[in-house]
Amino acid sequence: MRLAPHIFTACAALAVAMLAGRVYQPVRAEVPVAAVSAENISELEAQAIAAAGTPVGMDAPEAIPVQIRKGETFEQAVRRTGIPAEEARAVTQTIANAYDVNELRAGLRFETAIAQPRGGRGGARLIGLTMRTGPASQLTVSRTFDGALRLRAIEEKVTHETVVVRSAVKGSIFATARQSGANAQVIRKATQLFAHKFDLDRDIRASDEFVLVFSQTVTESGRVVESGELLYAELKGHVFYRFKPANSAEAQYFDASGKNMRSTFMRTPLDRARVSSSYGFRQHPISGYRRMHQGIDFAAPTGTPVLAPADGVVVEARRWGGYGNWLRIRHANGLETGYAHLSRYGSGIRAGVRVRQGQVVAYVGSTGASTGPHLHYEIWQNGRRINPSGVKTQEGTILGGADLAAFRAEKTRIDRVILSGGEQRPTTAGGLRRVGT
């Protein structure tokens, strides 16, 4: 009887210790290691990893995104998830089996799954970690059936695709093409090409059909890892084939006969916008007086890129009274263009800098005497303002000889892709590769 309380206390302590062991020790395999065959080891690991999502005595794991800070090591970044130092060290050493952690620079992001102990006793536990190491590859760290850390490198199969997008305009070319799967870079190039032939605000209707053909690289999970080139664009009977002549520094766009579709002047300096005020007499929105409006106003959101309509040299990039942030570019044949109310200038834009057709030279804003975000666009010819809508442009040159023969071969290839609705070309075999434990 005298020993009974002590025996009871000892049993209780032993029970607590056993429970604590279950809470804070790694998960153990329920089957002896010798009974685990090569055939079912993957299945057992999959089951154990799933079970590790809610380990005994721990709350459900919480997804915690981490970004490596400047001057911080990978281990220090992992430590910020709240797991103990020894566990952060173990995770780092596990990843070091396949990847040099010293190469992981500031700004890198990765995902972790962290479980907290119930009741707040003990340290947090890392359940999993995923880190992308390349466009189509990633490292994952997870718990195996015996509670150990397992490292895997996953490399997805990569496919080069040539995509054909065909649609009627719904709202705008940009919005329609985006909904159809084209990326912003391809759409921007297409609208620049179309701007050589059309005023995209006034010449395009909802029933007009367009076609875009572009290349891209896609993983087996459907993620685009590389955006390729726009190979073909078509709108209202005007076609643009991408082709690089032998002695040309860059690819250009030609019609079906081999004539360069690059005109000397683009119709508008914006990819997408609507004309809010035309050239001519109008009632000024601020002064209220009827006066000559010596340009065209395009309504567009702040930050919309402004493009150089032709090659030229920047003459002015400065503040100019009611025009706010002002830009003026000198082009060939006595033409100059002016842009007012800008929010900011393009990278490197200043007086004396040479610009190319289609280059982003500024961004729409509402500086100066302005009632809202818009671009005021002017054109001078030999020092006199003229109506931008009336500017005459010249067409490009026509291919000949070997260049014309090569162009026809490329045109035939693109036409075949359009007829087939696109093509796919696998490039690498992916899958699961074990690289460490």
ZIQUI-V6209 format. One record per backbone hydrogen bond with DSSP energy under -0.5 kcal/mol. NH is the residue of the N-H (numbers start at 1). CO is the residue of the C=O. If there is no record, write none. Layout:
BEGIN
NH & CO
NH & CO
END
This chain:
BEGIN
5 & 1
7 & 3
8 & 4
9 & 5
10 & 6
11 & 7
12 & 8
13 & 9
14 & 10
15 & 11
16 & 12
17 & 13
18 & 14
19 & 15
20 & 16
21 & 17
22 & 18
23 & 19
24 & 20
25 & 21
35 & 32
36 & 33
37 & 35
41 & 37
44 & 40
45 & 41
46 & 42
47 & 43
48 & 44
49 & 45
50 & 46
51 & 47
52 & 48
53 & 50
54 & 51
55 & 52
58 & 55
59 & 116
61 & 53
62 & 114
64 & 112
66 & 110
68 & 108
72 & 69
77 & 73
78 & 74
79 & 75
80 & 76
80 & 77
81 & 78
82 & 79
83 & 78
84 & 124
88 & 84
89 & 85
90 & 86
91 & 87
92 & 88
93 & 89
94 & 90
95 & 91
96 & 92
97 & 93
97 & 94
98 & 95
99 & 95
101 & 99
103 & 100
104 & 101
105 & 103
107 & 68
108 & 105
110 & 66
111 & 130
112 & 64
113 & 128
114 & 62
115 & 125
118 & 57
120 & 117
121 & 118
122 & 120
124 & 82
125 & 115
127 & 113
127 & 125
128 & 113
129 & 141
130 & 111
131 & 139
133 & 137
134 & 137
137 & 134
138 & 154
139 & 131
140 & 152
141 & 129
142 & 150
143 & 127
144 & 148
147 & 144
150 & 142
151 & 436
152 & 140
153 & 433
154 & 138
154 & 152
155 & 153
155 & 431
156 & 136
156 & 154
158 & 428
159 & 218
160 & 425
161 & 159
161 & 216
162 & 423
163 & 161
163 & 214
164 & 421
165 & 163
165 & 212
166 & 164
167 & 210
169 & 208
170 & 172
172 & 170
176 & 172
177 & 173
178 & 174
179 & 175
180 & 176
181 & 178
182 & 177
187 & 183
188 & 184
189 & 185
190 & 186
191 & 187
192 & 188
193 & 189
194 & 190
195 & 191
196 & 193
197 & 194
198 & 194
200 & 198
203 & 199
208 & 205
210 & 167
211 & 234
212 & 165
213 & 232
214 & 163
215 & 229
216 & 161
217 & 226
218 & 159
219 & 223
220 & 157
222 & 219
225 & 217
225 & 223
226 & 217
228 & 215
228 & 226
231 & 213
231 & 229
232 & 213
233 & 240
234 & 211
235 & 238
236 & 209
238 & 235
239 & 237
240 & 233
241 & 254
242 & 231
243 & 252
245 & 243
248 & 245
252 & 243
254 & 241
255 & 259
258 & 255
260 & 397
261 & 253
263 & 261
264 & 394
266 & 309
267 & 195
271 & 305
274 & 299
276 & 274
276 & 297
277 & 297
280 & 293
282 & 291
284 & 282
284 & 289
288 & 284
291 & 282
291 & 289
293 & 280
294 & 292
295 & 293
296 & 377
297 & 277
298 & 375
299 & 274
299 & 297
300 & 373
303 & 364
304 & 301
306 & 362
307 & 269
308 & 359
312 & 355
313 & 330
314 & 353
315 & 328
316 & 328
318 & 326
320 & 324
323 & 320
324 & 321
325 & 342
326 & 318
327 & 339
328 & 316
329 & 337
330 & 313
331 & 335
335 & 332
336 & 380
337 & 329
338 & 378
339 & 327
340 & 376
341 & 323
342 & 325
343 & 363
344 & 363
346 & 361
349 & 346
350 & 348
352 & 314
353 & 350
355 & 312
358 & 308
359 & 356
361 & 306
361 & 359
362 & 306
363 & 344
364 & 304
365 & 374
367 & 341
369 & 322
370 & 368
374 & 365
375 & 298
376 & 340
376 & 374
377 & 296
377 & 375
378 & 338
379 & 386
380 & 336
381 & 384
382 & 334
384 & 381
386 & 379
388 & 386
390 & 387
391 & 388
396 & 260
399 & 258
403 & 400
404 & 400
405 & 401
406 & 402
407 & 403
408 & 404
409 & 405
410 & 406
411 & 407
412 & 408
413 & 409
414 & 410
415 & 411
416 & 412
417 & 413
418 & 414
419 & 415
420 & 416
421 & 417
421 & 418
422 & 417
423 & 162
425 & 160
427 & 158
428 & 158
431 & 155
433 & 153
435 & 151
436 & 151
END
